[in-house]
Structure formats: structure tokens, C-alpha cells
Amino acid sequence: MSMNKASRVPTAPTLPQGELVASYSTYLEAQRAVDHLADKQFAVQLVTIVGTDLRMVERVTGRLSYPRVALAGFASGAWFGLFVGLLLSLFSEEGSSTFVAAILIGGGFGLLFSVITYSLTGGKRDFTSSSQIVASQYAVLCAAEQAHKARNLLQEIGGVQSGWPARPATGVTPPSDPSAAYPAPGPQQPASGSPTVPPVTSPGVTPPSAP
């Protein structure tokens, strides 16, 4: 029962639970770590990969133009026409002619729709791109009762860490200079209730300085 509860994915956005057992700079390394645990017969349903410091990366793949837009629109329309042609060929005696006609009609509509859509943008986005969500660090978390075992298994491939989330150390940190812990002595003050007697000097005579 506990294993099923741990492996159940929450439907609402929920913060990850568990202890940090390893940390990697790429997702492939974190994936390799979980694969390694699975190869060692570890209960990987207790493991979670958490990406931190997320960034949205958009990589430009090319420049848009009317010929390129028209070709892409014709190709996408032809695929849809291919699907329709296959359905019509099942119920028509002239299967080949219906098949070809559906491809040409679908490609023509796709070309026309793509060119019209591109012309309405007004040249504001004349490029194609691919977007990804990338993290700068990938943490591998594990349930507390199996975290120590997971760290021992991941010693073979490295990246083992401890502590999630990082907590500040409790207590007072001793100063680096031991003398800073003790304040310098100040001038001695007379005891309360004792009168202060000023030194008596003769006119023209300078009192001797203290040794």
C-alpha cells in the first residue's frame, strides 16, 4: 500500500518530497542515474528528478519566406489528403484516382491556408524556431527511508550529494580570530560611591607623567 501511494503522481501541483541523493548538470546524467538504480533492482518509484533554475530556450532553426511557407503548407495538406484518400478508397471503385485527387486537393488547401496566414503576420516573425524548458541543475530525490541505499548505489557513477533542502547550520559559529571573541579592556571606572579626587598641583609645576 505504501509503495502504491509513493508512486502515485499528484494531480495538483505539489512540491517534491524526499532527500537529495545526487545532483547533475544535465538531464541525461540524471536519467542515467535513475537507470542505474533500476538496474540495481532499486525501487525507482521512490525517486524524483527535479530541475532547478529553469530557463526557456528558443533555438532559431531557419528563415521564413513565401516559397518555404507554401512548400510546408502543401506538405501538411497533402498528409491530410492522404488520410482522406485512404478512407475514400475503401468505399470507391476507382481507388487510385480518388486517392491522388484527395492528396492534390489537400495539398492545395494547405498551401493556400499557409500563405494567407503568413501574409497576415506582416513580417513580424520571419523565422522558425524550437522551444525547450532547460534547467541548470537536476537533483535526484529519494524517499528518506531509502535515501542512504540510493546514495550507496550511485557512488559508482558519482554526483552523490546530501541534504534537501539545504538548511543553515544551527548554533553559533566561532569567529576565525579567537581574540575577537573577547572585547578589549576599557578604562577602569571608579567604584560607585567613591569620590573622585583631582590631583593637587602647584602653580607653574607640571605634574609628572605616569610611568
Solvent accessible surface area in square Angstrom, and as a share of the most:
residue,aa,sasa,rsa
1,M,176,0.78
2,S,90,0.58
3,M,109,0.49
4,N,93,0.48
5,K,131,0.55
6,A,51,0.40
7,S,52,0.34
8,R,160,0.59
9,V,125,0.72
10,P,79,0.50
11,T,147,0.86
12,A,63,0.49
13,P,142,0.90
14,T,86,0.50
15,L,145,0.72
16,P,47,0.29
17,Q,144,0.64
18,G,23,0.22
19,E,61,0.27
20,L,20,0.10
21,V,0,0.00
22,A,0,0.00
23,S,21,0.13
24,Y,19,0.07
25,S,67,0.43
26,T,65,0.38
27,Y,106,0.40
28,L,130,0.64
29,E,73,0.33
30,A,0,0.00
31,Q,76,0.34
32,R,136,0.50
33,A,0,0.00
34,V,31,0.18
35,D,73,0.38
36,H,28,0.12
37,L,0,0.00
38,A,46,0.36
39,D,108,0.56
40,K,88,0.37
41,Q,157,0.70
42,F,12,0.05
43,A,31,0.24
44,V,51,0.29
45,Q,57,0.25
46,L,30,0.15
47,V,21,0.12
48,T,55,0.32
49,I,58,0.29
50,V,26,0.15
51,G,27,0.26
52,T,46,0.27
53,D,84,0.44
54,L,111,0.55
55,R,134,0.49
56,M,120,0.54
57,V,46,0.27
58,E,71,0.32
59,R,128,0.47
60,V,98,0.57
61,T,87,0.50
62,G,21,0.20
63,R,174,0.63
64,L,34,0.17
65,S,35,0.22
66,Y,111,0.42
67,P,99,0.62
68,R,108,0.39
69,V,14,0.08
70,A,20,0.16
71,L,126,0.63
72,A,63,0.49
73,G,2,0.02
74,F,74,0.31
75,A,47,0.36
76,S,69,0.45
77,G,9,0.09
78,A,19,0.14
79,W,178,0.63
80,F,137,0.57
81,G,3,0.02
82,L,49,0.24
83,F,120,0.50
84,V,47,0.27
85,G,0,0.00
86,L,92,0.46
87,L,82,0.41
88,L,85,0.42
89,S,33,0.21
90,L,132,0.66
91,F,176,0.73
92,S,44,0.28
93,E,180,0.81
94,E,123,0.55
95,G,22,0.21
96,S,90,0.58
97,S,61,0.39
98,T,32,0.18
99,F,56,0.23
100,V,82,0.47
101,A,47,0.36
102,A,11,0.08
103,I,45,0.23
104,L,107,0.53
105,I,106,0.54
106,G,12,0.11
107,G,0,0.00
108,G,35,0.34
109,F,142,0.59
110,G,13,0.13
111,L,69,0.34
112,L,101,0.50
113,F,146,0.61
114,S,26,0.17
115,V,41,0.23
116,I,88,0.44
117,T,64,0.37
118,Y,27,0.10
119,S,54,0.35
120,L,144,0.71
121,T,54,0.32
122,G,64,0.61
123,G,46,0.44
124,K,182,0.77
125,R,116,0.42
126,D,50,0.26
127,F,66,0.28
128,T,39,0.22
129,S,35,0.23
130,S,60,0.38
131,S,69,0.45
132,Q,97,0.43
133,I,116,0.59
134,V,52,0.30
135,A,6,0.05
136,S,49,0.31
137,Q,72,0.32
138,Y,27,0.10
139,A,6,0.04
140,V,0,0.00
141,L,0,0.00
142,C,0,0.00
143,A,23,0.17
144,A,65,0.50
145,E,130,0.58
146,Q,59,0.26
147,A,2,0.02
148,H,131,0.58
149,K,101,0.43
150,A,0,0.00
151,R,37,0.14
152,N,78,0.40
153,L,36,0.18
154,L,0,0.00
155,Q,113,0.50
156,E,116,0.52
157,I,40,0.20
158,G,30,0.29
159,G,29,0.28
160,V,41,0.23
161,Q,84,0.37
162,S,88,0.57
163,G,36,0.35
164,W,68,0.24
165,P,85,0.53
166,A,98,0.76
167,R,184,0.67
168,P,123,0.77
169,A,101,0.78
170,T,136,0.79
171,G,70,0.68
172,V,148,0.85
173,T,115,0.67
174,P,107,0.67
175,P,69,0.43
176,S,121,0.78
177,D,76,0.39
178,P,98,0.62
179,S,73,0.47
180,A,72,0.56
181,A,59,0.46
182,Y,168,0.64
183,P,123,0.78
184,A,93,0.72
185,P,131,0.82
186,G,55,0.52
187,P,117,0.74
188,Q,177,0.79
189,Q,142,0.63
190,P,88,0.56
191,A,73,0.57
192,S,119,0.77
193,G,83,0.80
194,S,58,0.38
195,P,116,0.73
196,T,113,0.66
197,V,121,0.69
198,P,98,0.62
199,P,117,0.74
200,V,145,0.83
201,T,71,0.41
202,S,67,0.43
203,P,135,0.85
204,G,88,0.85
205,V,93,0.53
206,T,118,0.69
207,P,74,0.46
208,P,129,0.81
209,S,104,0.67
210,A,91,0.71
211,P,182,1.14
